[in-house]
Amino acid sequence: MAKIPVFAVIPPLIFAGLAGLFYAGMQRENPDALPSTLVGQEAPELTVFPLGDYPVATTDAVRESGVKLVNFWASWCAPCRVEHPNLLALAEEEGIEIVGLNYKDAPDNAIAFLEELRNPFASLAADPEGRTARDWGVYGVPETFVVDADGKILARVAGPLTTRTLEKTVRPALEEALADGG
């Protein structure tokens, strides 16, 4: 009986292991979603600075006073431009307050962005070094969080708010929060 060399067995085992990992990944409910350990937790502190003359976003405002969206964005971010019309539409809906956190951006550029495209945010702040974004677990901009009236994070969208993410993630979370007394 011939012996099979060990090195001949290793590649098929590696392939089988990778195939198993890929299969398990495809079985997740939403394989594109990035996990967030903050869902269900209290919204982290904001370590931010004022942005121009706009009303300043504060930790207390995020954790209290009704349901809100917290949106991390930047003027240099192309997907932020893509989602901006959806933010404007949401801002016009009654009961939806949007807090804007400008991520690692030049203040003049951020203000020019808002002047050009209009401002959907009830309050704003600058996160020039990304400390707040890091505390919130932001992978990159844009990212949006749904926060209930008790300051608890209900949902997170990594990437631009599209019609699909609004309908599948944001609106159900907003409805849940508003039904709970938001």
Summary of the structure (lengths in Angstrom):
residues: 182
radius of gyration: 20.7
end to end distance: 73.7
largest distance: 83.0
contacts: 524
relative contact order: 0.19
helix: 41%
strand: 18%
